Amino acid sequence: SQIVVIAFDDTLIAALKAQAPALTACWLSGFKQSETGAWSPSRESMLETLASCSADGLGSSREIPADFVSALHDAGLIHDVWTVDSLHLARKFAALGTRAITTNYPDRLTALRD
């Protein structure tokens, strides 16, 4: 199916997966790093939330650390990212195995097809 449900509300994802487990659903989350270097949400918290709501993956802000993306893939989950407007950053996420990239400027990212 080409339909992917995305939501910031993990309880909505859980309810959807309970009623329609075959639908692909991704939890959405932004990421911020504190002055001490700690990430919010943490990698562990991210993975716990995804497991508890039975999400198929994560849609994240572009600030997500690369090792978080690797942890998603190690857990068998998909990763999508928003909003990536530079080819350099798009190539980084493509190399990490990100499934989908949201952009305001698709013409800037056409080189990814090559």
PyMOL commands that set and color helices and strands:
alter all, ss='L'
color gray80, all
select helices_A, chain A and resi 10-19+43-52+66-74+87-96+106-113
alter helices_A, ss='H'
color red, helices_A
select strands_A, chain A and resi 4-7+24-29+32-33+39-40+57-60+78-81+100-101
alter strands_A, ss='S'
color yellow, strands_A
deselect
rebuild
show_as cartoon
